[in-house]
Amino acid sequence: MNKRNHQSTVSCRHQCGAAVVELAIIIVVMMLIVAGVIGFGRFFWYADTLTKATRDAARLMSESVVTDLSGSATSAKNMVVNAAAASNLPAITTDSVIIECDNSSQSNPSYSFGSCINNTAPANVRVRISGYSVNVAEWFPFLDANGLMPIGTVSWSNIGLAPQTTMRYMK
């Protein structure tokens, strides 16, 4: 083997090793990006599902009979819980779903919401979810158990979702 062939073989070995190191770095970065896309995609999926559930419940409340608003409120709460369960979201209870009515006149609504009262036609109804949070950090290997990044104090462990829908009472 002459000197020229020996130098190219040694050079190739060093180049191949550098390519493997570059590939390892790129794979780690790409995996973190994929984890971020999946984590935030899941967060937006939860937010969209809960918003649609509150919209359906508000529609039910806006078309309910004025003599049975409390019964319709129970049905609306169960509708939100069932919609969340059907979409495989983490458990949500009826205590987290809040049904409120604007009991002012329909011609001049005050938008001050309180409990729904039977035999009193509200101007607006609102369905909202309180106290629901999503743990985005479980998809990120570079976050610790508290949701803190080692280089800062950004908390990703529990991001609160508070979807709500307000609709005009139609009956």
C-alpha positions as a LaTeX table, in Angstrom:
\begin{tabular}{lrrr}
\hline
Residue & $x$ (\AA) & $y$ (\AA) & $z$ (\AA) \\
\hline
Met1 & 0.00 & 0.00 & 0.00 \\
Asn2 & 1.46 & 3.29 & $-1.00$ \\
Lys3 & 1.51 & 6.42 & 1.11 \\
Arg4 & $-1.28$ & 8.14 & $-0.84$ \\
Asn5 & $-3.82$ & 5.31 & $-0.34$ \\
His6 & $-2.96$ & 5.08 & 3.35 \\
Gln7 & $-3.68$ & 8.79 & 3.92 \\
Ser8 & $-7.08$ & 8.62 & 2.19 \\
Thr9 & $-8.09$ & 5.57 & 4.25 \\
Val10 & $-7.19$ & 7.33 & 7.51 \\
Ser11 & $-9.01$ & 10.47 & 6.38 \\
Cys12 & $-12.12$ & 8.46 & 5.52 \\
Arg13 & $-12.18$ & 6.89 & 8.98 \\
His14 & $-12.10$ & 10.31 & 10.64 \\
Gln15 & $-14.83$ & 11.61 & 8.33 \\
Cys16 & $-17.09$ & 8.63 & 9.02 \\
Gly17 & $-16.72$ & 9.13 & 12.76 \\
Ala18 & $-17.59$ & 12.81 & 12.46 \\
Ala19 & $-20.70$ & 11.95 & 10.44 \\
Val20 & $-21.91$ & 9.59 & 13.17 \\
Val21 & $-21.46$ & 12.29 & 15.82 \\
Glu22 & $-23.34$ & 14.82 & 13.66 \\
Leu23 & $-26.14$ & 12.30 & 13.10 \\
Ala24 & $-26.43$ & 11.67 & 16.86 \\
Ile25 & $-26.71$ & 15.40 & 17.57 \\
Ile26 & $-29.32$ & 15.90 & 14.83 \\
Ile27 & $-31.37$ & 12.92 & 16.05 \\
Val28 & $-31.47$ & 14.28 & 19.61 \\
Val29 & $-32.58$ & 17.72 & 18.40 \\
Met30 & $-35.21$ & 16.22 & 16.08 \\
Met31 & $-36.59$ & 14.04 & 18.90 \\
Leu32 & $-36.98$ & 17.11 & 21.12 \\
Ile33 & $-38.80$ & 18.94 & 18.33 \\
Val34 & $-41.12$ & 15.97 & 17.78 \\
Ala35 & $-41.80$ & 15.76 & 21.53 \\
Gly36 & $-42.67$ & 19.47 & 21.53 \\
Val37 & $-45.02$ & 19.14 & 18.58 \\
Ile38 & $-46.77$ & 16.17 & 20.17 \\
Gly39 & $-47.01$ & 17.82 & 23.60 \\
Phe40 & $-48.40$ & 21.12 & 22.38 \\
Gly41 & $-50.61$ & 19.36 & 19.84 \\
Arg42 & $-52.14$ & 17.39 & 22.69 \\
Phe43 & $-52.63$ & 20.61 & 24.65 \\
Phe44 & $-54.51$ & 22.24 & 21.76 \\
Trp45 & $-56.54$ & 19.05 & 21.25 \\
Tyr46 & $-57.66$ & 19.19 & 24.89 \\
Ala47 & $-58.49$ & 22.90 & 24.63 \\
Asp48 & $-60.51$ & 22.40 & 21.44 \\
Thr49 & $-62.42$ & 19.42 & 22.85 \\
Leu50 & $-63.33$ & 21.24 & 26.06 \\
Thr51 & $-64.38$ & 24.37 & 24.15 \\
Lys52 & $-66.66$ & 22.30 & 21.92 \\
Ala53 & $-68.11$ & 20.57 & 24.97 \\
Thr54 & $-68.93$ & 23.91 & 26.63 \\
Arg55 & $-70.46$ & 25.14 & 23.36 \\
Asp56 & $-72.76$ & 22.11 & 23.16 \\
Ala57 & $-73.78$ & 22.50 & 26.80 \\
Ala58 & $-74.44$ & 26.23 & 26.36 \\
Arg59 & $-76.58$ & 25.46 & 23.31 \\
Leu60 & $-78.59$ & 22.97 & 25.41 \\
Met61 & $-79.04$ & 25.57 & 28.15 \\
Ser62 & $-80.04$ & 28.32 & 25.71 \\
Glu63 & $-82.85$ & 26.15 & 24.35 \\
Ser64 & $-84.06$ & 24.68 & 27.65 \\
Val65 & $-87.49$ & 25.32 & 29.12 \\
Val66 & $-87.55$ & 28.17 & 31.63 \\
Thr67 & $-89.44$ & 26.06 & 34.20 \\
Asp68 & $-86.63$ & 23.48 & 34.37 \\
Leu69 & $-83.36$ & 25.40 & 34.18 \\
Ser70 & $-81.84$ & 23.53 & 37.13 \\
Gly71 & $-82.58$ & 20.15 & 35.52 \\
Ser72 & $-81.12$ & 21.36 & 32.24 \\
Ala73 & $-78.02$ & 22.57 & 34.09 \\
Thr74 & $-77.46$ & 19.04 & 35.43 \\
Ser75 & $-77.88$ & 17.62 & 31.92 \\
Ala76 & $-75.47$ & 20.21 & 30.52 \\
Lys77 & $-72.83$ & 19.35 & 33.13 \\
Asn78 & $-73.14$ & 15.66 & 32.31 \\
Met79 & $-72.89$ & 16.50 & 28.60 \\
Val80 & $-69.53$ & 18.21 & 29.13 \\
Val81 & $-68.18$ & 15.33 & 31.25 \\
Asn82 & $-69.34$ & 12.74 & 28.70 \\
Ala83 & $-67.84$ & 14.68 & 25.77 \\
Ala84 & $-64.50$ & 14.86 & 27.58 \\
Ala85 & $-64.62$ & 11.13 & 28.40 \\
Ala86 & $-65.52$ & 10.25 & 24.79 \\
Ser87 & $-62.42$ & 12.13 & 23.60 \\
Asn88 & $-60.18$ & 10.28 & 26.08 \\
Leu89 & $-59.29$ & 13.40 & 28.04 \\
Pro90 & $-58.09$ & 13.03 & 31.64 \\
Ala91 & $-60.95$ & 12.84 & 34.10 \\
Ile92 & $-63.15$ & 15.88 & 34.52 \\
Thr93 & $-65.95$ & 16.02 & 37.08 \\
Thr94 & $-69.28$ & 17.81 & 37.10 \\
Asp95 & $-67.92$ & 19.97 & 39.94 \\
Ser96 & $-65.48$ & 21.52 & 37.44 \\
Val97 & $-68.31$ & 22.50 & 35.08 \\
Ile98 & $-70.04$ & 25.74 & 36.07 \\
Ile99 & $-73.39$ & 26.77 & 34.60 \\
Glu100 & $-74.34$ & 30.42 & 35.10 \\
Cys101 & $-77.19$ & 32.64 & 33.96 \\
Asp102 & $-77.46$ & 36.38 & 33.41 \\
Asn103 & $-80.81$ & 36.94 & 35.13 \\
Ser104 & $-81.21$ & 40.52 & 33.89 \\
Ser105 & $-83.75$ & 41.52 & 31.25 \\
Gln106 & $-83.20$ & 40.27 & 27.72 \\
Ser107 & $-83.61$ & 43.74 & 26.25 \\
Asn108 & $-80.86$ & 45.17 & 28.47 \\
Pro109 & $-78.49$ & 42.39 & 29.62 \\
Ser110 & $-76.07$ & 43.24 & 32.43 \\
Tyr111 & $-73.67$ & 40.31 & 31.84 \\
Ser112 & $-73.44$ & 39.69 & 35.57 \\
Phe113 & $-73.72$ & 35.94 & 35.89 \\
Gly114 & $-75.09$ & 33.98 & 38.81 \\
Ser115 & $-76.94$ & 30.75 & 39.39 \\
Cys116 & $-79.81$ & 29.78 & 37.10 \\
Ile117 & $-83.24$ & 30.22 & 38.69 \\
Asn118 & $-86.27$ & 28.24 & 37.57 \\
Asn119 & $-89.15$ & 30.30 & 36.11 \\
Thr120 & $-86.82$ & 33.25 & 35.43 \\
Ala121 & $-85.80$ & 33.63 & 31.79 \\
Pro122 & $-82.14$ & 34.66 & 31.68 \\
Ala123 & $-80.74$ & 37.02 & 29.07 \\
Asn124 & $-77.63$ & 34.85 & 28.57 \\
Val125 & $-76.30$ & 31.51 & 29.74 \\
Arg126 & $-72.64$ & 30.69 & 30.27 \\
Val127 & $-70.95$ & 27.32 & 30.61 \\
Arg128 & $-67.35$ & 27.28 & 31.80 \\
Ile129 & $-64.82$ & 24.81 & 33.08 \\
Ser130 & $-62.81$ & 25.74 & 36.15 \\
Gly131 & $-59.71$ & 24.15 & 37.66 \\
Tyr132 & $-58.67$ & 22.00 & 34.69 \\
Ser133 & $-54.98$ & 21.81 & 33.87 \\
Val134 & $-52.79$ & 19.91 & 31.42 \\
Asn135 & $-49.31$ & 18.59 & 32.14 \\
Val136 & $-47.32$ & 19.48 & 29.03 \\
Ala137 & $-43.97$ & 18.67 & 30.65 \\
Glu138 & $-44.39$ & 14.91 & 30.58 \\
Trp139 & $-43.43$ & 14.85 & 26.89 \\
Phe140 & $-40.23$ & 16.86 & 27.39 \\
Pro141 & $-37.22$ & 14.93 & 28.69 \\
Phe142 & $-35.31$ & 18.14 & 29.45 \\
Leu143 & $-37.83$ & 19.32 & 32.08 \\
Asp144 & $-37.58$ & 18.16 & 35.65 \\
Ala145 & $-40.38$ & 16.85 & 37.88 \\
Asn146 & $-41.44$ & 20.37 & 38.87 \\
Gly147 & $-41.73$ & 21.42 & 35.25 \\
Leu148 & $-38.67$ & 23.63 & 35.52 \\
Met149 & $-36.09$ & 23.94 & 32.81 \\
Pro150 & $-32.55$ & 23.56 & 34.14 \\
Ile151 & $-31.65$ & 26.92 & 32.58 \\
Gly152 & $-34.64$ & 28.88 & 33.84 \\
Thr153 & $-37.80$ & 28.88 & 35.88 \\
Val154 & $-40.51$ & 28.46 & 33.24 \\
Ser155 & $-43.16$ & 26.09 & 34.64 \\
Trp156 & $-44.73$ & 23.76 & 32.10 \\
Ser157 & $-46.05$ & 21.16 & 34.51 \\
Asn158 & $-49.64$ & 22.37 & 34.85 \\
Ile159 & $-51.01$ & 24.79 & 32.30 \\
Gly160 & $-54.57$ & 25.77 & 33.16 \\
Leu161 & $-57.40$ & 25.54 & 30.67 \\
Ala162 & $-60.52$ & 27.62 & 31.31 \\
Pro163 & $-62.77$ & 27.31 & 28.27 \\
Gln164 & $-66.13$ & 29.02 & 28.40 \\
Thr165 & $-69.06$ & 29.71 & 26.10 \\
Thr166 & $-71.74$ & 32.36 & 26.51 \\
Met167 & $-74.96$ & 32.19 & 24.49 \\
Arg168 & $-78.14$ & 34.17 & 24.40 \\
Tyr169 & $-81.16$ & 32.47 & 25.95 \\
Met170 & $-83.53$ & 31.65 & 23.09 \\
Lys171 & $-86.81$ & 30.53 & 24.71 \\
\hline
\end{tabular}
